[in-house]
Amino acid sequence: MLSLQRQREIYINGLAGYVPKTPLSFAGLEQRARQILSEPAFAYLAGGAGRETTIDSNRQALDKIKIHPHMLGGVQEVSMLLMWREHTLPAPFMLAPIGVLELAHREADKAVAKAAASTHTPMIISSQASFPMEEIASQLDSNPRLFQLYYSKSKELSQSFIRRAEAIGCSALVVTLDTTLLGWRVRDLDLGYSPFILGKGIAQYYSDPVFNALPDPPDNSSFKPPLTLSLIKSIISLNSRMPGGLISNLQSKRAMKAVRKFLSVFNNPGMNWDDIALIRSWTKMPIYLKGIIRPDDALRAAAAGVDGIIISNHGGRQIDGSVSTVEVLPSIVKAVNGKMEIWIDSGIRTGSDVFKCLALGAKGVLIGRPYAYALACGGTKGVVDCISNIQAELELIMALSGCKTLADINVDLISHPWNTK
C-alpha cells in the first residue's frame, strides 16, 4: 500500500536524522509558512472575511462528523481510483484554484503544475494566476487541467479566457460565483495591502489580446497617495515585474494602466443566471459552478444545464458568518439526487476530511490552503509531499474502515448532526 511505503520512507530517513521538510500537519504547514513568508503574503493566503468565523465554522463542522469504522474487513489493498470524465484520477481530489501564488513561491503556479503532473492530480488553473495559463499548461504534460473563470464585466474578455482554456486542453470550466466583489478581508485591510495593485496575480489579463485591446479607463481616483519611499519602491516593483521592463513601463505608464484596467473589469456584481446560460452557449467544455451553498441554487444550476457544482464558501474569504460547506452537503446531495456531479471545498485539510465528504455523497474534494502553504515550505517538492500525505492518510482510513474502493465509502460509516429526512 502507498501509505505504508510513505510511512516507511519517513521512518527510515528518520534513522539517518532526516525529518520531513514539509510538515505533515496543517498546523505545522501554517506555522512554517508564517515563518517563511512576509507578513502581507501570509495574511493574504491565510486570511478570511471579517472575524473569520466562516474559516472556523468550516473546520468545526468537519470535526462534528464522526467515523464509525468496520473491523475485520480483510482489506489488504485499497484502490482510491476515481473515474472522472475521460481521466482516471489516482485519488478523489483536485488542486483548488488559488490566486497570486507568487506570494508563496517565485515559481508559483508553474511549481504547482509540476507537482500536479508528478502526482497525476488535476489542477484548476486560476484566473488570478501569476503566470499565463499557457505557461502553466506547459508544465502539466498530459495531466488533467481545468480553468477557473472569474466572469468579468467584459464579456469579450471572458470569451477570450474560455478560448484560451480550450486551446490548452482544459477538461472543464469552473465558474466562480462567490467573488463578484472581494470580501471584507480585515488582515489585508489592516496592512493596506492588495497584491493586484502591485500587478501580482493578473498575468492572465495582461497576456490576453482582448484585455490589451480594451480602452484604458479614466483615472477618476480622487485619492493620491503621498510620495514616500514605500510608494517609490511599490512603483518600481510594479513596473519591473510587468512585461516591457522597468524603464519602458515607467515611460509608457503601461503597467499602471494595466492595473487600473484590471480593477475596472474584475468586479462584476451584476452577474446572474442569464450569464450562466451565456457561458454555456460559448463552450462545449463541461461547466462546474463553484460557490453553491444552497439546495435551491443547486437545483437551479442543474436546470441551467451545467455538469456539476462545487460547494464552496471560498475558504471563508468572502462572507463572515456563512454556513459551512460540509453541513449543507447532505441537503444538496438529497436535492440534486444524482442529476449532476457534486464536489466540495473549504476547510478540507486531511485524508480524514476527504473520507467524511465522500461518505456524505461528494464525488470528490478540492484541496486549497494546505498545498499553498506546502508550496511556501518547499516549492514543487513541498506540494508533492502535501498531496502524497493526504493520499496516504485517506488510503489508511479506508483500509482501517473496511473500504477496498471509493464505492465502499458511504453514510453508514459516519454520524453527523444534519438530519435530511
LOMAR-295423 format. One record per residue (C-alpha): residue number from 1; x, y, z. Coordinates in nm, 2 decimals, padded with zeros to 4 digits. Each point is the difference from the previous one (the first is absolute). Last residue first. Layout:
<pts>
(NUM,(X,Y,Z))
...
</pts>
This chain:
<pts>
(421,(-03.50,01.31,00.64))
(420,(00.29,00.23,-00.05))
(419,(00.14,00.00,00.36))
(418,(00.32,00.19,00.04))
(417,(00.17,-00.11,00.33))
(416,(00.25,-00.25,-00.15))
(415,(00.08,-00.37,00.03))
(414,(00.23,-00.19,-00.23))
(413,(00.05,-00.34,-00.16))
(412,(-00.36,-00.05,-00.09))
(411,(00.03,00.32,-00.22))
(410,(00.21,-00.18,-00.26))
(409,(00.35,-00.09,-00.09))
(408,(00.00,-00.34,-00.18))
(407,(-00.02,00.16,-00.34))
(406,(00.33,00.16,00.07))
(405,(00.16,-00.34,-00.01))
(404,(00.12,-00.26,00.25))
(403,(-00.17,00.15,00.30))
(402,(00.01,-00.18,00.33))
(401,(00.04,00.30,00.23))
(400,(00.37,-00.05,00.06))
(399,(00.07,-00.05,-00.37))
(398,(-00.19,00.32,-00.09))
(397,(00.17,00.19,00.28))
(396,(00.34,-00.11,-00.12))
(395,(-00.07,00.09,-00.36))
(394,(-00.13,00.35,00.10))
(393,(00.31,00.06,00.22))
(392,(00.24,-00.10,-00.29))
(391,(-00.19,00.22,-00.25))
(390,(00.02,00.30,00.23))
(389,(00.37,-00.06,00.06))
(388,(00.08,-00.05,-00.37))
(387,(-00.17,00.33,-00.10))
(386,(00.19,00.19,00.27))
(385,(00.33,-00.16,-00.09))
(384,(-00.05,00.08,-00.37))
(383,(-00.09,00.36,00.10))
(382,(00.32,00.03,00.20))
(381,(00.21,-00.15,-00.28))
(380,(-00.13,00.26,-00.24))
(379,(00.09,00.29,00.23))
(378,(00.11,-00.10,00.35))
(377,(-00.17,00.18,00.28))
(376,(-00.17,00.27,-00.20))
(375,(-00.15,-00.26,-00.23))
(374,(-00.10,-00.20,00.31))
(373,(-00.20,00.30,00.12))
(372,(-00.18,00.02,-00.34))
(371,(-00.05,-00.38,00.01))
(370,(-00.17,00.01,00.33))
(369,(-00.20,00.32,-00.08))
(368,(-00.20,-00.16,-00.29))
(367,(-00.10,-00.37,-00.05))
(366,(-00.31,-00.05,-00.20))
(365,(-00.23,-00.30,00.07))
(364,(-00.15,-00.29,-00.17))
(363,(-00.33,-00.17,-00.11))
(362,(-00.17,00.14,00.31))
(361,(-00.26,-00.23,00.17))
(360,(00.04,00.04,00.37))
(359,(00.24,-00.29,00.02))
(358,(00.21,00.18,-00.26))
(357,(00.02,00.31,00.21))
(356,(00.10,-00.20,00.31))
(355,(00.28,-00.19,-00.18))
(354,(00.14,00.33,-00.14))
(353,(00.01,00.15,00.35))
(352,(00.18,-00.31,00.13))
(351,(00.25,00.03,-00.28))
(350,(00.08,00.35,00.14))
(349,(-00.05,00.37,-00.03))
(348,(-00.35,00.08,-00.14))
(347,(-00.12,00.33,00.13))
(346,(-00.16,00.12,-00.32))
(345,(-00.07,-00.23,-00.29))
(344,(-00.27,-00.23,-00.15))
(343,(-00.08,-00.19,-00.31))
(342,(-00.35,-00.10,-00.12))
(341,(-00.06,-00.15,-00.34))
(340,(-00.34,00.03,-00.17))
(339,(-00.36,-00.12,00.01))
(338,(00.09,-00.26,00.27))
(337,(-00.27,00.09,00.24))
(336,(00.07,00.38,-00.01))
(335,(-00.22,00.07,00.30))
(334,(00.15,-00.29,00.21))
(333,(00.36,00.09,-00.08))
(332,(-00.08,00.36,00.08))
(331,(-00.15,-00.09,00.33))
(330,(00.30,-00.22,00.09))
(329,(00.26,00.26,-00.11))
(328,(-00.14,00.29,00.20))
(327,(00.19,-00.09,00.32))
(326,(00.32,-00.06,-00.21))
(325,(00.01,00.35,-00.14))
(324,(-00.02,00.21,00.31))
(323,(-00.28,00.26,00.02))
(322,(00.13,00.35,-00.04))
(321,(00.08,00.21,00.31))
(320,(00.25,00.22,-00.18))
(319,(-00.05,00.00,-00.37))
(318,(00.27,-00.01,-00.26))
(317,(00.33,-00.17,00.12))
(316,(-00.15,-00.29,00.20))
(315,(00.17,-00.25,-00.23))
(314,(-00.18,00.13,-00.30))
(313,(-00.34,-00.10,00.15))
(312,(-00.01,-00.31,-00.22))
(311,(-00.22,-00.28,-00.12))
(310,(00.15,-00.07,-00.35))
(309,(-00.27,-00.07,-00.25))
(308,(-00.04,-00.22,-00.30))
(307,(-00.07,-00.04,-00.37))
(306,(-00.19,00.32,-00.06))
(305,(-00.33,-00.01,-00.18))
(304,(-00.17,00.30,00.16))
(303,(-00.25,-00.24,00.17))
(302,(00.28,-00.16,00.19))
(301,(00.12,00.34,00.11))
(300,(-00.35,00.09,00.11))
(299,(-00.01,-00.32,00.21))
(298,(00.33,00.10,00.16))
(297,(-00.13,00.35,00.07))
(296,(-00.30,-00.16,00.18))
(295,(00.22,-00.23,00.20))
(294,(00.21,00.30,00.12))
(293,(00.39,00.02,00.03))
(292,(00.10,00.05,-00.36))
(291,(00.34,00.17,-00.04))
(290,(00.16,-00.17,-00.30))
(289,(-00.22,-00.07,-00.30))
(288,(00.14,-00.28,-00.22))
(287,(-00.02,00.00,-00.38))
(286,(00.10,-00.28,-00.24))
(285,(00.17,00.15,-00.30))
(284,(-00.22,00.05,-00.30))
(283,(00.04,00.38,00.02))
(282,(-00.17,00.33,-00.06))
(281,(-00.36,-00.10,00.04))
(280,(00.06,-00.12,00.36))
(279,(00.16,00.34,00.08))
(278,(-00.32,00.17,-00.12))
(277,(-00.22,-00.23,00.21))
(276,(00.22,00.08,00.30))
(275,(-00.04,00.37,-00.08))
(274,(-00.37,-00.03,00.01))
(273,(00.03,-00.14,00.35))
(272,(00.15,00.33,00.13))
(271,(00.32,00.21,00.01))
(270,(-00.08,00.36,00.09))
(269,(00.27,00.00,00.28))
(268,(00.27,00.00,-00.27))
(267,(00.33,00.10,00.16))
(266,(00.29,-00.08,-00.23))
(265,(-00.04,00.25,-00.28))
(264,(00.10,00.34,00.15))
(263,(00.27,-00.15,00.23))
(262,(00.16,-00.17,-00.30))
(261,(00.00,00.32,-00.20))
(260,(00.16,00.19,00.29))
(259,(00.27,-00.27,00.03))
(258,(00.06,00.01,-00.37))
(257,(00.03,00.38,00.00))
(256,(00.25,-00.01,00.28))
(255,(00.21,-00.25,-00.20))
(254,(-00.02,00.19,-00.33))
(253,(00.10,00.34,00.15))
(252,(00.19,00.04,-00.33))
(251,(00.32,00.15,00.15))
(250,(-00.02,-00.21,00.32))
(249,(-00.07,-00.31,-00.19))
(248,(00.29,00.05,-00.24))
(247,(00.24,00.07,00.29))
(246,(-00.11,-00.30,00.21))
(245,(-00.03,-00.27,-00.26))
(244,(-00.26,-00.08,-00.27))
(243,(-00.20,-00.27,00.17))
(242,(-00.10,00.08,00.36))
(241,(00.24,-00.09,00.29))
(240,(00.22,00.31,-00.01))
(239,(-00.29,00.25,-00.04))
(238,(-00.18,-00.12,00.31))
(237,(00.31,-00.04,00.22))
(236,(00.13,00.35,-00.10))
(235,(-00.34,00.15,00.08))
(234,(-00.01,-00.19,00.34))
(233,(00.35,00.12,00.09))
(232,(-00.10,00.36,-00.08))
(231,(-00.31,-00.03,00.21))
(230,(00.20,-00.14,00.30))
(229,(00.25,00.29,-00.03))
(228,(-00.29,00.24,00.02))
(227,(-00.19,00.22,-00.23))
(226,(-00.35,00.03,00.15))
(225,(-00.27,-00.22,-00.14))
(224,(-00.24,00.17,-00.25))
(223,(-00.37,-00.02,00.08))
(222,(-00.26,00.15,-00.24))
(221,(00.04,-00.30,-00.23))
(220,(-00.16,00.07,-00.33))
(219,(00.28,-00.14,-00.21))
(218,(-00.19,-00.07,-00.32))
(217,(-00.01,-00.36,-00.11))
(216,(00.24,-00.10,-00.27))
(215,(-00.19,-00.14,-00.30))
(214,(00.00,-00.38,-00.03))
(213,(00.25,-00.13,-00.26))
(212,(00.24,-00.14,00.27))
(211,(-00.29,-00.19,00.16))
(210,(-00.09,-00.15,-00.34))
(209,(00.35,-00.10,-00.07))
(208,(00.05,-00.18,00.33))
(207,(00.34,-00.01,00.17))
(206,(-00.08,00.30,00.21))
(205,(-00.31,-00.17,00.13))
(204,(00.11,-00.36,00.07))
(203,(00.31,00.15,00.18))
(202,(-00.22,00.19,00.25))
(201,(00.12,-00.17,00.32))
(200,(00.25,00.28,00.10))
(199,(-00.02,00.34,-00.17))
(198,(00.08,00.19,00.32))
(197,(-00.36,00.11,00.02))
(196,(-00.10,-00.37,-00.03))
(195,(00.20,-00.09,00.30))
(194,(-00.22,00.21,00.23))
(193,(00.14,00.11,00.33))
(192,(-00.10,00.28,00.24))
(191,(00.13,-00.22,00.28))
(190,(-00.32,00.02,00.20))
(189,(-00.19,-00.04,-00.32))
(188,(00.18,-00.32,-00.09))
(187,(-00.08,-00.16,00.34))
(186,(-00.35,00.14,-00.01))
(185,(-00.11,-00.16,-00.32))
(184,(-00.35,00.15,-00.06))
(183,(-00.07,-00.22,-00.31))
(182,(00.10,00.08,-00.36))
(181,(-00.30,00.06,-00.22))
(180,(-00.14,-00.24,-00.27))
(179,(00.18,-00.26,00.21))
(178,(-00.26,-00.26,00.09))
(177,(-00.08,-00.14,-00.35))
(176,(00.32,-00.16,-00.12))
(175,(-00.05,-00.16,-00.34))
(174,(00.21,-00.32,-00.03))
(173,(00.05,-00.10,-00.37))
(172,(00.08,-00.36,-00.08))
(171,(00.25,-00.24,-00.16))
(170,(00.24,00.28,-00.09))
(169,(00.21,-00.07,-00.31))
(168,(00.21,00.31,-00.03))
(167,(-00.21,00.13,-00.29))
(166,(-00.32,-00.04,00.19))
(165,(00.13,00.21,00.28))
(164,(00.11,00.27,-00.25))
(163,(-00.35,00.00,-00.15))
(162,(-00.15,00.03,00.35))
(161,(00.23,00.29,00.09))
(160,(-00.10,00.18,-00.32))
(159,(-00.37,-00.05,00.07))
(158,(00.05,00.16,00.34))
(157,(00.18,00.29,-00.16))
(156,(-00.27,00.05,-00.26))
(155,(-00.26,00.00,00.28))
(154,(00.18,00.28,00.17))
(153,(-00.14,00.06,00.35))
(152,(00.19,-00.31,00.11))
(151,(-00.11,-00.36,00.05))
(150,(00.28,-00.14,00.23))
(149,(00.07,-00.32,-00.18))
(148,(00.18,-00.30,00.15))
(147,(00.17,-00.21,-00.26))
(146,(00.04,-00.38,00.02))
(145,(00.30,-00.22,-00.05))
(144,(00.06,-00.37,-00.03))
(143,(00.36,-00.11,-00.04))
(142,(00.14,-00.05,-00.35))
(141,(00.31,00.22,00.06))
(140,(-00.10,00.23,00.28))
(139,(00.30,00.24,-00.02))
(138,(-00.10,00.14,-00.34))
(137,(-00.35,00.06,00.15))
(136,(00.14,00.26,00.24))
(135,(00.17,00.19,-00.28))
(134,(-00.33,00.00,-00.21))
(133,(-00.20,00.11,00.30))
(132,(00.20,00.32,00.03))
(131,(00.21,00.02,00.32))
(130,(-00.09,00.14,00.35))
(129,(-00.35,-00.15,-00.01))
(128,(-00.31,00.21,00.07))
(127,(-00.22,-00.18,-00.25))
(126,(00.11,-00.31,00.18))
(125,(00.11,-00.33,-00.15))
(124,(-00.19,-00.30,00.15))
(123,(00.26,-00.27,00.03))
(122,(-00.09,-00.37,-00.04))
(121,(00.24,-00.23,00.20))
(120,(00.22,-00.23,-00.20))
(119,(00.26,00.00,00.28))
(118,(00.29,00.13,-00.20))
(117,(-00.23,00.21,-00.23))
(116,(-00.16,00.17,00.30))
(115,(00.34,00.07,00.15))
(114,(00.12,00.15,-00.32))
(113,(-00.32,00.21,-00.02))
(112,(00.06,00.12,00.36))
(111,(00.35,00.13,-00.09))
(110,(-00.14,00.17,-00.31))
(109,(-00.28,00.16,00.21))
(108,(00.25,00.18,00.22))
(107,(00.36,-00.03,-00.12))
(106,(00.10,00.29,00.24))
(105,(-00.18,-00.17,00.29))
(104,(-00.28,00.09,00.25))
(103,(-00.08,00.35,-00.12))
(102,(00.05,-00.12,-00.35))
(101,(-00.31,-00.20,00.06))
(100,(-00.21,00.30,-00.08))
(99,(-00.32,-00.19,-00.05))
(98,(-00.10,-00.34,00.13))
(97,(-00.21,-00.24,-00.22))
(96,(-00.06,-00.32,00.19))
(95,(00.23,-00.30,-00.05))
(94,(-00.21,-00.30,-00.08))
(93,(-00.13,-00.29,00.21))
(92,(-00.13,-00.35,-00.02))
(91,(00.33,-00.19,-00.03))
(90,(00.21,-00.14,-00.28))
(89,(-00.23,00.15,-00.26))
(88,(-00.11,-00.19,-00.31))
(87,(-00.08,00.25,-00.27))
(86,(-00.25,00.02,-00.28))
(85,(-00.26,00.17,00.22))
(84,(00.09,-00.10,00.36))
(83,(00.05,-00.36,00.10))
(82,(00.14,-00.01,00.35))
(81,(00.28,-00.23,00.12))
(80,(00.04,-00.03,00.37))
(79,(00.06,-00.37,-00.01))
(78,(00.09,-00.17,00.32))
(77,(00.19,-00.33,00.05))
(76,(00.01,-00.24,00.29))
(75,(-00.35,00.08,00.13))
(74,(-00.13,-00.30,00.19))
(73,(-00.29,00.20,00.14))
(72,(00.07,-00.12,00.35))
(71,(-00.14,00.32,00.16))
(70,(-00.25,00.25,-00.14))
(69,(00.09,00.36,00.08))
(68,(-00.25,00.25,00.15))
(67,(00.14,00.34,-00.10))
(66,(-00.13,00.31,00.17))
(65,(-00.11,00.32,-00.16))
(64,(00.00,00.29,00.24))
(63,(00.36,00.08,-00.08))
(62,(-00.09,00.08,-00.36))
(61,(-00.25,00.26,00.13))
(60,(00.25,00.16,00.23))
(59,(00.25,00.03,-00.28))
(58,(-00.23,00.19,-00.24))
(57,(-00.14,00.19,00.30))
(56,(00.35,00.14,00.08))
(55,(00.06,00.13,-00.35))
(54,(-00.35,00.14,00.00))
(53,(00.07,00.18,00.33))
(52,(00.28,00.19,-00.16))
(51,(-00.08,00.32,00.20))
(50,(-00.06,00.18,-00.33))
(49,(00.08,-00.21,-00.31))
(48,(00.29,-00.24,00.00))
(47,(00.38,00.01,00.02))
(46,(00.26,-00.27,-00.05))
(45,(00.12,00.08,-00.35))
(44,(-00.02,00.38,00.02))
(43,(00.13,00.02,00.35))
(42,(00.29,-00.23,-00.08))
(41,(00.10,00.23,-00.29))
(40,(-00.05,00.32,00.19))
(39,(00.22,-00.13,00.30))
(38,(00.28,-00.12,-00.23))
(37,(00.02,-00.38,-00.03))
(36,(00.23,-00.25,00.16))
(35,(-00.11,00.00,00.36))
(34,(-00.37,00.02,-00.08))
(33,(00.05,-00.29,-00.25))
(32,(00.16,-00.21,00.27))
(31,(-00.29,00.07,00.24))
(30,(-00.26,-00.08,-00.26))
(29,(00.16,-00.32,-00.11))
(28,(00.04,-00.11,00.36))
(27,(-00.37,00.07,00.07))
(26,(-00.09,-00.19,-00.31))
(25,(00.19,-00.30,00.12))
(24,(00.26,-00.17,-00.21))
(23,(00.27,00.26,00.01))
(22,(00.19,00.03,-00.33))
(21,(00.37,-00.03,00.08))
(20,(-00.06,-00.35,00.12))
(19,(00.25,-00.13,00.26))
(18,(00.35,-00.12,-00.08))
(17,(00.22,-00.13,00.28))
(16,(00.12,-00.31,-00.17))
(15,(-00.25,-00.22,00.19))
(14,(-00.27,00.26,-00.09))
(13,(00.05,-00.08,-00.37))
(12,(-00.12,-00.35,00.08))
(11,(-00.31,00.14,00.18))
(10,(-00.09,00.23,-00.28))
(9,(00.04,-00.26,-00.28))
(8,(-00.19,-00.27,00.21))
(7,(-00.29,00.24,00.05))
(6,(-00.03,00.07,-00.37))
(5,(00.04,-00.36,-00.10))
(4,(-00.27,-00.09,00.25))
(3,(-00.23,00.26,-00.15))
(2,(00.07,-00.12,-00.35))
(1,(-00.12,-00.35,00.08))
</pts>
